[in-house]
Amino acid sequence: MRQARHPEPGEMVLTDVVAALGDPIRVGVVRVLADGRERGWGELRVPVAKSTLSHHLRVLRDAGVTRTRQEGTRCYVTLRREDLDSRFPGLLQALLAAAIADDVGNQVGLADRAT
Amino acid sequence: MRQARHPEPGEMVLTDVVAALGDPIRVGVVRVLADGRERGWGELRVPVAKSTLSHHLRVLRDAGVTRTRQEGTRCYVTLRREDLDSRFPGLLQALLAAAIADDVGNQVGLADRAT
């Protein structure tokens, strides 16, 4: 599989980013990634099928919210926090604060160890 | 037509609000309403059919972003800015700033006079 294409910061579309964040599973993924660490897809614990998680991760990536990196057969994902903060100042911060306050996305977590 | 139901601030769902804002027409409506004034639906100039505008206004209302008031045969709409700011601090402000910077929603405007 070739490396997936990611929008440059200047190519990011506000409504794509906002729409990508309008889903509790995707908000949960963003919350898990908010510590800045790259995570293997297998580390993410979500109450959905792998194909559904893959869809959510693609929506986040296509909008520019996350960066996906492939290494061999494994995929890794990071939050593009600096890019988002420079393009849409305050948006991610407000979203994360509201999500934490409202317990949105708390069904997403990390596995005890990477798989 | 009876008055439409609006969620109380405590009933607002973050992802519903965010999803409602993930559309350029709806962002444009929010931008037009951001001056705090109530507007008749007929005052809104949008490049979509009336039925489509009606749909967008319902999505905004159901999420709690706007308040719709009916008077006789006319409908009026306002932005629920205080409710949004108290429930999700900084979210609307960041969204509006990004929308203005990126010219998102600028296809929505006001008619010269109310119809």
gemmi code that builds the backbone of each chain (N, CA, C; Angstrom):
import gemmi

chains = {
    "A": [
        ("MET", (0.854, -1.193, 0.000), (0.000, 0.000, 0.000), (0.886, 1.238, 0.000)),
        ("ARG", (0.581, 2.163, -0.868), (1.371, 3.383, -0.891), (0.974, 4.266, 0.297)),
        ("GLN", (1.855, 5.204, 0.601), (1.525, 6.133, 1.681), (0.311, 6.959, 1.263)),
        ("ALA", (-0.610, 7.122, 2.191), (-1.830, 7.872, 1.882), (-1.513, 9.353, 1.703)),
        ("ARG", (-2.313, 9.983, 0.879), (-2.140, 11.407, 0.665), (-2.806, 12.192, 1.806)),
        ("HIS", (-2.122, 13.237, 2.234), (-2.666, 14.094, 3.290), (-2.747, 15.517, 2.762)),
        ("PRO", (-3.815, 16.245, 3.095), (-3.865, 17.637, 2.650), (-2.784, 18.466, 3.341)),
        ("GLU", (-2.141, 19.347, 2.576), (-1.253, 20.323, 3.197), (-2.109, 21.254, 4.062)),
        ("PRO", (-1.510, 21.933, 5.041), (-2.325, 22.835, 5.866), (-3.151, 23.813, 5.026)),
        ("GLY", (-2.536, 24.363, 3.973), (-3.259, 25.331, 3.148), (-4.408, 24.733, 2.360)),
        ("GLU", (-4.395, 23.417, 2.239), (-5.471, 22.737, 1.501), (-6.619, 22.294, 2.416)),
        ("MET", (-6.405, 22.391, 3.706), (-7.455, 21.920, 4.632), (-8.712, 22.771, 4.478)),
        ("VAL", (-9.848, 22.097, 4.499), (-11.143, 22.770, 4.351), (-11.849, 22.761, 5.705)),
        ("LEU", (-12.194, 23.959, 6.180), (-12.787, 24.087, 7.518), (-13.961, 23.141, 7.730)),
        ("THR", (-14.887, 23.126, 6.779), (-16.091, 22.305, 6.987), (-15.771, 20.807, 6.939)),
        ("ASP", (-14.721, 20.433, 6.210), (-14.295, 19.022, 6.232), (-13.758, 18.656, 7.618)),
        ("VAL", (-12.951, 19.555, 8.176), (-12.389, 19.306, 9.512), (-13.508, 19.245, 10.542)),
        ("VAL", (-14.423, 20.201, 10.475), (-15.525, 20.249, 11.438), (-16.415, 19.016, 11.286)),
        ("ALA", (-16.724, 18.666, 10.039), (-17.566, 17.487, 9.817), (-16.864, 16.225, 10.324)),
        ("ALA", (-15.547, 16.162, 10.148), (-14.804, 14.991, 10.626), (-14.891, 14.878, 12.145)),
        ("LEU", (-15.029, 16.015, 12.810), (-15.064, 16.019, 14.270), (-16.482, 15.876, 14.825)),
        ("GLY", (-17.463, 15.739, 13.941), (-18.847, 15.640, 14.375), (-19.307, 14.217, 14.600)),
        ("ASP", (-18.441, 13.418, 15.142), (-18.765, 12.005, 15.393), (-18.069, 11.565, 16.678)),
        ("PRO", (-18.790, 10.907, 17.586), (-18.192, 10.586, 18.893), (-16.992, 9.646, 18.819)),
        ("ILE", (-17.003, 8.685, 17.891), (-15.839, 7.791, 17.783), (-14.614, 8.595, 17.322)),
        ("ARG", (-14.819, 9.453, 16.334), (-13.677, 10.230, 15.834), (-13.187, 11.230, 16.881)),
        ("VAL", (-14.115, 11.809, 17.641), (-13.699, 12.678, 18.748), (-12.888, 11.872, 19.755)),
        ("GLY", (-13.315, 10.643, 20.002), (-12.585, 9.784, 20.935), (-11.178, 9.476, 20.462)),
        ("VAL", (-11.023, 9.224, 19.167), (-9.688, 8.978, 18.607), (-8.813, 10.220, 18.794)),
        ("VAL", (-9.405, 11.391, 18.507), (-8.649, 12.639, 18.656), (-8.242, 12.833, 20.116)),
        ("ARG", (-9.131, 12.504, 21.035), (-8.795, 12.637, 22.457), (-7.631, 11.722, 22.829)),
        ("VAL", (-7.660, 10.493, 22.325), (-6.580, 9.544, 22.634), (-5.256, 10.061, 22.072)),
        ("LEU", (-5.308, 10.679, 20.900), (-4.084, 11.154, 20.245), (-3.628, 12.527, 20.750)),
        ("ALA", (-4.438, 13.143, 21.600), (-4.154, 14.520, 22.015), (-2.890, 14.645, 22.856)),
        ("ASP", (-2.364, 13.517, 23.342), (-1.111, 13.594, 24.099), (0.098, 13.729, 23.167)),
        ("GLY", (-0.154, 13.694, 21.864), (0.921, 13.947, 20.909), (1.669, 12.706, 20.456)),
        ("ARG", (1.384, 11.578, 21.072), (2.114, 10.357, 20.724), (1.513, 9.679, 19.501)),
        ("GLU", (2.371, 9.120, 18.703), (1.912, 8.301, 17.579), (1.434, 6.957, 18.122)),
        ("ARG", (0.323, 6.457, 17.569), (-0.237, 5.188, 18.018), (-0.449, 4.249, 16.842)),
        ("GLY", (-0.162, 2.991, 17.068), (-0.522, 1.982, 16.077), (-2.031, 1.791, 16.077)),
        ("TRP", (-2.584, 1.538, 14.913), (-4.033, 1.342, 14.846), (-4.489, 0.249, 15.805)),
        ("GLY", (-3.639, -0.764, 15.957), (-3.990, -1.874, 16.833), (-4.014, -1.501, 18.305)),
        ("GLU", (-3.434, -0.364, 18.625), (-3.457, 0.109, 20.013), (-4.784, 0.749, 20.394)),
        ("LEU", (-5.536, 1.173, 19.370), (-6.789, 1.873, 19.639), (-7.880, 0.870, 20.011)),
        ("ARG", (-8.513, 1.111, 21.132), (-9.634, 0.280, 21.555), (-10.926, 1.039, 21.285)),
        ("VAL", (-11.694, 0.543, 20.340), (-12.952, 1.203, 19.969), (-14.049, 0.151, 19.877)),
        ("PRO", (-15.277, 0.533, 20.224), (-16.375, -0.446, 20.212), (-17.022, -0.561, 18.837)),
        ("VAL", (-16.185, -0.604, 17.793), (-16.683, -0.763, 16.421), (-15.794, -1.767, 15.697)),
        ("ALA", (-16.295, -2.266, 14.568), (-15.526, -3.221, 13.772), (-14.275, -2.549, 13.212)),
        ("LYS", (-13.273, -3.357, 12.897), (-12.026, -2.812, 12.355), (-12.260, -2.020, 11.082)),
        ("SER", (-13.193, -2.495, 10.245), (-13.473, -1.787, 8.996), (-14.082, -0.419, 9.279)),
        ("THR", (-14.879, -0.340, 10.336), (-15.493, 0.944, 10.706), (-14.434, 1.894, 11.262)),
        ("LEU", (-13.548, 1.361, 12.093), (-12.441, 2.181, 12.593), (-11.603, 2.690, 11.433)),
        ("SER", (-11.331, 1.814, 10.476), (-10.555, 2.195, 9.301), (-11.235, 3.342, 8.559)),
        ("HIS", (-12.556, 3.268, 8.433), (-13.314, 4.361, 7.805), (-13.141, 5.658, 8.585)),
        ("HIS", (-13.305, 5.590, 9.895), (-13.178, 6.801, 10.716), (-11.782, 7.413, 10.585)),
        ("LEU", (-10.761, 6.539, 10.579), (-9.391, 7.043, 10.474), (-9.139, 7.675, 9.108)),
        ("ARG", (-9.814, 7.165, 8.089), (-9.669, 7.752, 6.756), (-10.343, 9.127, 6.689)),
        ("VAL", (-11.508, 9.251, 7.328), (-12.202, 10.543, 7.354), (-11.330, 11.589, 8.054)),
        ("LEU", (-10.739, 11.194, 9.181), (-9.873, 12.108, 9.924), (-8.648, 12.493, 9.094)),
        ("ARG", (-8.060, 11.509, 8.434), (-6.869, 11.758, 7.618), (-7.189, 12.650, 6.421)),
        ("ASP", (-8.264, 12.324, 5.711), (-8.620, 13.090, 4.514), (-8.899, 14.555, 4.842)),
        ("ALA", (-9.462, 14.797, 6.020), (-9.752, 16.175, 6.415), (-8.491, 16.913, 6.857)),
        ("GLY", (-7.466, 16.146, 7.230), (-6.231, 16.770, 7.702), (-6.087, 16.758, 9.213)),
        ("VAL", (-7.021, 16.070, 9.890), (-6.971, 16.053, 11.356), (-5.835, 15.165, 11.852)),
        ("THR", (-5.615, 14.054, 11.161), (-4.570, 13.115, 11.581), (-3.628, 12.804, 10.418)),
        ("ARG", (-2.489, 12.245, 10.785), (-1.540, 11.769, 9.784), (-1.378, 10.265, 9.967)),
        ("THR", (-1.514, 9.533, 8.877), (-1.355, 8.085, 8.923), (-0.013, 7.723, 8.286)),
        ("ARG", (0.720, 6.850, 8.943), (2.013, 6.406, 8.438), (1.995, 4.887, 8.417)),
        ("GLN", (2.468, 4.340, 7.311), (2.522, 2.888, 7.214), (3.959, 2.424, 7.340)),
        ("GLU", (4.129, 1.353, 8.077), (5.463, 0.771, 8.238), (5.286, -0.728, 8.110)),
        ("GLY", (5.714, -1.265, 6.999), (5.450, -2.681, 6.749), (3.954, -2.885, 6.627)),
        ("THR", (3.419, -3.784, 7.436), (1.978, -4.052, 7.373), (1.212, -3.271, 8.433)),
        ("ARG", (1.935, -2.441, 9.179), (1.265, -1.734, 10.271), (1.033, -0.270, 9.940)),
        ("CYS", (-0.085, 0.252, 10.448), (-0.404, 1.668, 10.269), (-0.328, 2.372, 11.616)),
        ("TYR", (0.183, 3.597, 11.555), (0.311, 4.418, 12.746), (-0.377, 5.754, 12.491)),
        ("VAL", (-0.863, 6.349, 13.554), (-1.616, 7.591, 13.387), (-1.197, 8.613, 14.445)),
        ("THR", (-1.104, 9.858, 14.010), (-0.821, 10.974, 14.929), (-1.815, 12.090, 14.658)),
        ("LEU", (-2.004, 12.916, 15.669), (-2.842, 14.105, 15.534), (-2.008, 15.230, 14.926)),
        ("ARG", (-2.544, 15.916, 13.931), (-1.800, 17.025, 13.298), (-2.115, 18.323, 14.052)),
        ("ARG", (-1.745, 18.336, 15.289), (-2.161, 19.430, 16.165), (-1.608, 20.787, 15.740)),
        ("GLU", (-0.304, 20.807, 15.409), (0.297, 22.096, 15.011), (-0.341, 22.627, 13.737)),
        ("ASP", (-0.549, 21.739, 12.776), (-1.175, 22.161, 11.521), (-2.583, 22.698, 11.774)),
        ("LEU", (-3.337, 21.990, 12.607), (-4.709, 22.416, 12.899), (-4.725, 23.741, 13.658)),
        ("ASP", (-3.808, 23.850, 14.633), (-3.777, 25.072, 15.436), (-3.379, 26.288, 14.606)),
        ("SER", (-2.498, 26.056, 13.624), (-2.085, 27.205, 12.804), (-3.170, 27.569, 11.795)),
        ("ARG", (-3.870, 26.568, 11.269), (-4.919, 26.846, 10.288), (-6.199, 27.362, 10.929)),
        ("PHE", (-6.604, 26.743, 12.031), (-7.888, 27.067, 12.668), (-7.662, 27.299, 14.164)),
        ("PRO", (-7.075, 28.436, 14.520), (-6.674, 28.668, 15.912), (-7.835, 28.507, 16.898)),
        ("GLY", (-7.582, 27.750, 17.933), (-8.549, 27.614, 19.011), (-9.605, 26.542, 18.795)),
        ("LEU", (-9.743, 26.081, 17.556), (-10.842, 25.157, 17.245), (-10.662, 23.805, 17.948)),
        ("LEU", (-9.484, 23.219, 17.776), (-9.248, 21.895, 18.369), (-9.279, 21.977, 19.893)),
        ("GLN", (-8.702, 23.041, 20.420), (-8.661, 23.221, 21.870), (-10.076, 23.306, 22.450)),
        ("ALA", (-10.935, 24.094, 21.789), (-12.319, 24.243, 22.259), (-13.065, 22.921, 22.149)),
        ("LEU", (-12.828, 22.219, 21.052), (-13.483, 20.929, 20.836), (-13.056, 19.919, 21.893)),
        ("LEU", (-11.758, 19.845, 22.150), (-11.249, 18.887, 23.131), (-11.767, 19.203, 24.529)),
        ("ALA", (-11.772, 20.484, 24.884), (-12.252, 20.874, 26.216), (-13.721, 20.494, 26.383)),
        ("ALA", (-14.515, 20.756, 25.339), (-15.940, 20.424, 25.411), (-16.138, 18.918, 25.463)),
        ("ALA", (-15.326, 18.181, 24.702), (-15.456, 16.725, 24.673), (-15.119, 16.126, 26.040)),
        ("ILE", (-14.083, 16.654, 26.677), (-13.700, 16.158, 27.998), (-14.784, 16.505, 29.018)),
        ("ALA", (-15.290, 17.737, 28.951), (-16.328, 18.167, 29.893), (-17.589, 17.328, 29.754)),
        ("ASP", (-17.904, 16.940, 28.522), (-19.149, 16.208, 28.261), (-18.943, 14.700, 28.154)),
        ("ASP", (-17.716, 14.251, 28.378), (-17.421, 12.812, 28.250), (-17.757, 12.282, 26.860)),
        ("VAL", (-17.487, 13.075, 25.844), (-17.739, 12.628, 24.471), (-16.498, 11.885, 23.976)),
        ("GLY", (-16.705, 10.714, 23.424), (-15.599, 9.949, 22.861), (-14.895, 9.069, 23.866)),
        ("ASN", (-15.447, 8.973, 25.084), (-14.743, 8.194, 26.113), (-14.875, 6.691, 25.914)),
        ("GLN", (-15.597, 6.300, 24.851), (-15.642, 4.865, 24.525), (-14.396, 4.422, 23.759)),
        ("VAL", (-13.545, 5.397, 23.408), (-12.298, 5.069, 22.717), (-11.160, 5.120, 23.726)),
        ("GLY", (-10.326, 4.115, 23.689), (-9.204, 4.076, 24.620), (-7.997, 3.406, 23.995)),
        ("LEU", (-7.059, 3.063, 24.835), (-5.851, 2.404, 24.369), (-5.796, 0.988, 24.919)),
        ("ALA", (-5.293, 0.077, 24.094), (-5.071, -1.281, 24.563), (-3.943, -1.266, 25.585)),
        ("ASP", (-3.894, -2.299, 26.404), (-2.844, -2.360, 27.419), (-1.465, -2.349, 26.778)),
        ("ARG", (-1.349, -3.019, 25.637), (-0.090, -2.982, 24.910), (-0.389, -3.027, 23.423)),
        ("ALA", (0.566, -2.598, 22.632), (0.378, -2.576, 21.187), (0.188, -3.982, 20.667)),
        ("THR", (-0.640, -4.110, 19.643), (-0.832, -5.423, 19.027), (-0.183, -5.424, 17.661)),
    ],
    "B": [
        ("MET", (-48.845, 25.798, 12.652), (-47.631, 25.087, 13.070), (-47.305, 25.461, 14.509)),
        ("ARG", (-47.067, 24.448, 15.304), (-46.694, 24.741, 16.689), (-45.241, 25.225, 16.739)),
        ("GLN", (-44.909, 25.867, 17.844), (-43.522, 26.297, 18.011), (-42.617, 25.064, 18.055)),
        ("ALA", (-41.505, 25.160, 17.363), (-40.592, 24.028, 17.301), (-39.923, 23.820, 18.653)),
        ("ARG", (-39.569, 22.577, 18.913), (-38.877, 22.269, 20.149), (-37.384, 22.573, 19.987)),
        ("HIS", (-36.815, 23.143, 21.025), (-35.385, 23.445, 21.026), (-34.745, 22.749, 22.213)),
        ("PRO", (-33.546, 22.194, 22.045), (-32.887, 21.585, 23.208), (-32.493, 22.653, 24.224)),
        ("GLU", (-32.699, 22.333, 25.489), (-32.157, 23.194, 26.539), (-30.631, 23.131, 26.459)),
        ("PRO", (-29.931, 24.135, 26.999), (-28.463, 24.072, 26.940), (-27.904, 22.748, 27.465)),
        ("GLY", (-28.468, 22.260, 28.568), (-27.966, 21.017, 29.140), (-28.220, 19.795, 28.265)),
        ("GLU", (-29.144, 19.928, 27.331), (-29.470, 18.811, 26.442), (-28.651, 18.830, 25.154)),
        ("MET", (-27.943, 19.935, 24.911), (-27.184, 20.029, 23.656), (-26.097, 18.960, 23.613)),
        ("VAL", (-25.939, 18.353, 22.455), (-24.948, 17.293, 22.265), (-23.806, 17.848, 21.409)),
        ("LEU", (-22.590, 17.778, 21.943), (-21.441, 18.374, 21.267), (-21.341, 17.949, 19.806)),
        ("THR", (-21.418, 16.633, 19.567), (-21.219, 16.167, 18.190), (-22.374, 16.613, 17.274)),
        ("ASP", (-23.571, 16.793, 17.835), (-24.673, 17.328, 17.020), (-24.374, 18.772, 16.608)),
        ("VAL", (-23.890, 19.560, 17.561), (-23.548, 20.953, 17.270), (-22.423, 21.017, 16.236)),
        ("VAL", (-21.387, 20.212, 16.446), (-20.246, 20.218, 15.527), (-20.674, 19.749, 14.137)),
        ("ALA", (-21.471, 18.672, 14.102), (-21.937, 18.175, 12.800), (-22.800, 19.229, 12.102)),
        ("ALA", (-23.617, 19.944, 12.871), (-24.463, 20.989, 12.278), (-23.603, 22.085, 11.652)),
        ("LEU", (-22.421, 22.293, 12.202), (-21.546, 23.362, 11.714), (-20.604, 22.886, 10.611)),
        ("GLY", (-20.723, 21.625, 10.230), (-19.835, 21.077, 9.208), (-20.389, 21.205, 7.798)),
        ("ASP", (-21.034, 22.306, 7.518), (-21.630, 22.531, 6.197), (-21.519, 24.014, 5.857)),
        ("PRO", (-21.043, 24.340, 4.660), (-20.796, 25.754, 4.342), (-22.045, 26.638, 4.364)),
        ("ILE", (-23.194, 26.104, 3.946), (-24.417, 26.915, 3.995), (-24.787, 27.230, 5.450)),
        ("ARG", (-24.691, 26.204, 6.285), (-25.064, 26.426, 7.687), (-24.060, 27.343, 8.376)),
        ("VAL", (-22.781, 27.210, 8.024), (-21.792, 28.151, 8.563), (-22.131, 29.571, 8.101)),
        ("GLY", (-22.562, 29.691, 6.858), (-22.936, 31.011, 6.345), (-24.116, 31.614, 7.091)),
        ("VAL", (-25.096, 30.786, 7.401), (-26.256, 31.265, 8.169), (-25.794, 31.746, 9.550)),
        ("VAL", (-24.921, 30.963, 10.163), (-24.409, 31.338, 11.491), (-23.639, 32.658, 11.400)),
        ("ARG", (-22.869, 32.825, 10.340), (-22.124, 34.086, 10.176), (-23.076, 35.268, 10.048)),
        ("VAL", (-24.146, 35.091, 9.274), (-25.115, 36.171, 9.093), (-25.781, 36.522, 10.429)),
        ("LEU", (-26.030, 35.497, 11.241), (-26.728, 35.707, 12.513), (-25.784, 36.146, 13.634)),
        ("ALA", (-24.499, 36.153, 13.357), (-23.512, 36.405, 14.416), (-23.578, 37.821, 14.962)),
        ("ASP", (-24.292, 38.717, 14.264), (-24.438, 40.076, 14.806), (-25.492, 40.124, 15.910)),
        ("GLY", (-26.142, 38.982, 16.173), (-27.071, 38.912, 17.293), (-28.504, 39.282, 16.944)),
        ("ARG", (-28.740, 39.761, 15.731), (-30.093, 40.184, 15.365), (-30.935, 38.992, 14.909)),
        ("GLU", (-32.200, 39.048, 15.239), (-33.135, 38.056, 14.721), (-33.444, 38.389, 13.263)),
        ("ARG", (-33.510, 37.343, 12.433), (-33.776, 37.539, 11.009), (-34.966, 36.696, 10.565)),
        ("GLY", (-35.780, 37.280, 9.713), (-36.819, 36.483, 9.071), (-36.182, 35.541, 8.067)),
        ("TRP", (-36.760, 34.358, 7.904), (-36.187, 33.401, 6.943), (-36.112, 34.023, 5.560)),
        ("GLY", (-37.098, 34.849, 5.243), (-37.127, 35.485, 3.927), (-36.013, 36.498, 3.717)),
        ("GLU", (-35.381, 36.908, 4.797), (-34.262, 37.853, 4.684), (-32.972, 37.163, 4.263)),
        ("LEU", (-32.919, 35.842, 4.493), (-31.683, 35.119, 4.196), (-31.564, 34.872, 2.699)),
        ("ARG", (-30.454, 35.268, 2.153), (-30.170, 35.005, 0.744), (-29.192, 33.851, 0.642)),
        ("VAL", (-29.668, 32.747, 0.130), (-28.839, 31.542, 0.017), (-29.011, 30.951, -1.373)),
        ("PRO", (-27.943, 30.367, -1.912), (-28.015, 29.809, -3.258), (-28.577, 28.395, -3.279)),
        ("VAL", (-29.620, 28.166, -2.484), (-30.257, 26.847, -2.462), (-31.770, 27.046, -2.450)),
        ("ALA", (-32.498, 25.969, -2.749), (-33.959, 26.026, -2.748), (-34.480, 26.288, -1.333)),
        ("LYS", (-35.685, 26.848, -1.264), (-36.279, 27.147, 0.047), (-36.383, 25.900, 0.912)),
        ("SER", (-36.705, 24.772, 0.279), (-36.840, 23.528, 1.050), (-35.495, 23.106, 1.632)),
        ("THR", (-34.424, 23.381, 0.884), (-33.080, 23.042, 1.369), (-32.678, 23.971, 2.510)),
        ("LEU", (-32.998, 25.249, 2.352), (-32.731, 26.191, 3.442), (-33.493, 25.766, 4.691)),
        ("SER", (-34.732, 25.378, 4.495), (-35.565, 24.938, 5.609), (-34.919, 23.747, 6.323)),
        ("HIS", (-34.375, 22.825, 5.537), (-33.664, 21.676, 6.114), (-32.466, 22.141, 6.944)),
        ("HIS", (-31.658, 23.039, 6.370), (-30.468, 23.519, 7.085), (-30.860, 24.214, 8.387)),
        ("LEU", (-31.939, 25.003, 8.334), (-32.364, 25.721, 9.537), (-32.885, 24.750, 10.595)),
        ("ARG", (-33.449, 23.653, 10.140), (-33.926, 22.648, 11.094), (-32.745, 21.929, 11.753)),
        ("VAL", (-31.717, 21.641, 10.962), (-30.523, 20.989, 11.526), (-29.886, 21.894, 12.587)),
        ("LEU", (-29.776, 23.175, 12.261), (-29.193, 24.128, 13.219), (-30.050, 24.217, 14.484)),
        ("ARG", (-31.356, 24.278, 14.307), (-32.274, 24.391, 15.452), (-32.233, 23.134, 16.318)),
        ("ASP", (-32.305, 21.969, 15.674), (-32.327, 20.710, 16.427), (-31.056, 20.518, 17.251)),
        ("ALA", (-29.940, 21.012, 16.727), (-28.679, 20.879, 17.459), (-28.589, 21.891, 18.598)),
        ("GLY", (-29.377, 22.949, 18.495), (-29.329, 23.998, 19.526), (-28.530, 25.220, 19.105)),
        ("VAL", (-28.103, 25.250, 17.854), (-27.285, 26.373, 17.388), (-28.137, 27.633, 17.217)),
        ("THR", (-29.370, 27.446, 16.732), (-30.253, 28.593, 16.505), (-31.596, 28.381, 17.194)),
        ("ARG", (-32.330, 29.481, 17.330), (-33.685, 29.409, 17.853), (-34.623, 29.910, 16.770)),
        ("THR", (-35.645, 29.139, 16.480), (-36.631, 29.528, 15.475), (-37.911, 29.962, 16.188)),
        ("ARG", (-38.460, 31.076, 15.744), (-39.692, 31.599, 16.335), (-40.678, 31.828, 15.202)),
        ("GLN", (-41.895, 31.386, 15.391), (-42.904, 31.608, 14.371), (-43.857, 32.706, 14.813)),
        ("GLU", (-44.183, 33.564, 13.876), (-45.154, 34.627, 14.166), (-46.091, 34.671, 12.969)),
        ("GLY", (-47.310, 34.213, 13.174), (-48.226, 34.105, 12.041), (-47.667, 33.101, 11.056)),
        ("THR", (-47.495, 33.522, 9.824), (-46.979, 32.605, 8.798), (-45.481, 32.767, 8.613)),
        ("ARG", (-44.886, 33.654, 9.393), (-43.458, 33.913, 9.197), (-42.601, 33.259, 10.270)),
        ("CYS", (-41.398, 32.838, 9.857), (-40.448, 32.255, 10.790), (-39.247, 33.179, 10.937)),
        ("TYR", (-38.776, 33.261, 12.140), (-37.614, 34.090, 12.449), (-36.561, 33.223, 13.122)),
        ("VAL", (-35.314, 33.611, 12.959), (-34.237, 32.792, 13.500), (-33.176, 33.675, 14.167)),
        ("THR", (-32.678, 33.184, 15.286), (-31.569, 33.858, 15.984), (-30.503, 32.831, 16.340)),
        ("LEU", (-29.289, 33.328, 16.518), (-28.184, 32.476, 16.961), (-28.244, 32.376, 18.488)),
        ("ARG", (-28.101, 31.160, 19.007), (-28.130, 30.975, 20.467), (-26.709, 31.109, 21.021)),
        ("ARG", (-26.171, 32.265, 20.850), (-24.752, 32.470, 21.138), (-24.415, 32.269, 22.611)),
        ("GLU", (-25.234, 32.850, 23.480), (-24.935, 32.718, 24.918), (-25.015, 31.257, 25.361)),
        ("ASP", (-26.046, 30.576, 24.887), (-26.187, 29.157, 25.252), (-24.989, 28.351, 24.759)),
        ("LEU", (-24.588, 28.616, 23.529), (-23.449, 27.875, 22.952), (-22.158, 28.206, 23.690)),
        ("ASP", (-21.973, 29.493, 23.973), (-20.731, 29.898, 24.646), (-20.646, 29.319, 26.054)),
        ("SER", (-21.796, 29.200, 26.710), (-21.751, 28.656, 28.067), (-21.559, 27.137, 28.043)),
        ("ARG", (-22.151, 26.474, 27.057), (-22.020, 25.015, 26.985), (-20.668, 24.574, 26.425)),
        ("PHE", (-20.225, 25.265, 25.363), (-18.999, 24.860, 24.661), (-18.091, 26.080, 24.483)),
        ("PRO", (-17.447, 26.503, 25.556), (-16.686, 27.768, 25.518), (-15.639, 27.796, 24.407)),
        ("GLY", (-15.664, 28.861, 23.643), (-14.642, 29.076, 22.629), (-14.919, 28.416, 21.299)),
        ("LEU", (-15.860, 27.488, 21.259), (-16.085, 26.708, 20.037), (-16.638, 27.582, 18.910)),
        ("LEU", (-17.706, 28.309, 19.205), (-18.324, 29.127, 18.160), (-17.368, 30.234, 17.714)),
        ("GLN", (-16.679, 30.808, 18.669), (-15.733, 31.889, 18.352), (-14.636, 31.390, 17.408)),
        ("ALA", (-14.075, 30.221, 17.719), (-13.018, 29.661, 16.865), (-13.559, 29.330, 15.483)),
        ("LEU", (-14.767, 28.776, 15.454), (-15.395, 28.419, 14.171), (-15.637, 29.665, 13.327)),
        ("LEU", (-16.193, 30.698, 13.947), (-16.493, 31.924, 13.206), (-15.212, 32.580, 12.692)),
        ("ALA", (-14.189, 32.630, 13.520), (-12.925, 33.244, 13.103), (-12.334, 32.487, 11.913)),
        ("ALA", (-12.360, 31.170, 11.979), (-11.821, 30.370, 10.878), (-12.665, 30.540, 9.621)),
        ("ALA", (-13.978, 30.611, 9.785), (-14.872, 30.762, 8.633), (-14.634, 32.104, 7.947)),
        ("ILE", (-14.446, 33.142, 8.737), (-14.181, 34.468, 8.164), (-12.825, 34.468, 7.462)),
        ("ALA", (-11.817, 33.892, 8.116), (-10.475, 33.859, 7.527), (-10.462, 33.092, 6.213)),
        ("ASP", (-11.256, 32.030, 6.128), (-11.259, 31.162, 4.937), (-12.382, 31.481, 3.967)),
        ("ASP", (-13.172, 32.514, 4.269), (-14.316, 32.853, 3.410), (-15.286, 31.690, 3.271)),
        ("VAL", (-15.499, 30.969, 4.347), (-16.465, 29.865, 4.320), (-17.852, 30.421, 4.647)),
        ("GLY", (-18.821, 30.063, 3.836), (-20.195, 30.497, 4.091), (-20.532, 31.853, 3.515)),
        ("ASN", (-19.616, 32.419, 2.731), (-19.875, 33.770, 2.220), (-20.886, 33.793, 1.067)),
        ("GLN", (-21.391, 32.609, 0.701), (-22.469, 32.581, -0.281), (-23.824, 32.883, 0.362)),
        ("VAL", (-23.836, 32.995, 1.699), (-25.074, 33.339, 2.408), (-25.029, 34.811, 2.770)),
        ("GLY", (-26.108, 35.502, 2.509), (-26.167, 36.929, 2.831), (-27.566, 37.337, 3.237)),
        ("LEU", (-27.774, 38.633, 3.260), (-29.078, 39.180, 3.609), (-29.695, 39.857, 2.402)),
        ("ALA", (-31.003, 39.722, 2.282), (-31.718, 40.458, 1.233), (-31.687, 41.937, 1.576)),
        ("ASP", (-31.887, 42.760, 0.568), (-31.887, 44.201, 0.797), (-32.952, 44.603, 1.807)),
        ("ARG", (-34.088, 43.940, 1.720), (-35.117, 44.185, 2.720), (-35.834, 42.875, 3.002)),
        ("ALA", (-36.500, 42.819, 4.155), (-37.215, 41.604, 4.524), (-38.340, 41.357, 3.537)),
        ("THR", (-38.593, 40.094, 3.278), (-39.705, 39.752, 2.379), (-40.810, 39.118, 3.190)),
    ],
}
model = gemmi.Model(1)
for chain_id, residues in chains.items():
    chain = gemmi.Chain(chain_id)
    for i, (resn, *xyz) in enumerate(residues, 1):
        res = gemmi.Residue()
        res.name, res.seqid = resn, gemmi.SeqId(i, " ")
        for name, pos in zip(("N", "CA", "C"), xyz):
            atom = gemmi.Atom()
            atom.name, atom.element = name, gemmi.Element(name[0])
            atom.pos, atom.b_iso = gemmi.Position(*pos), 0.0
            res.add_atom(atom)
        chain.add_residue(res)
    model.add_chain(chain)
structure = gemmi.Structure()
structure.add_model(model)
structure.setup_entities()
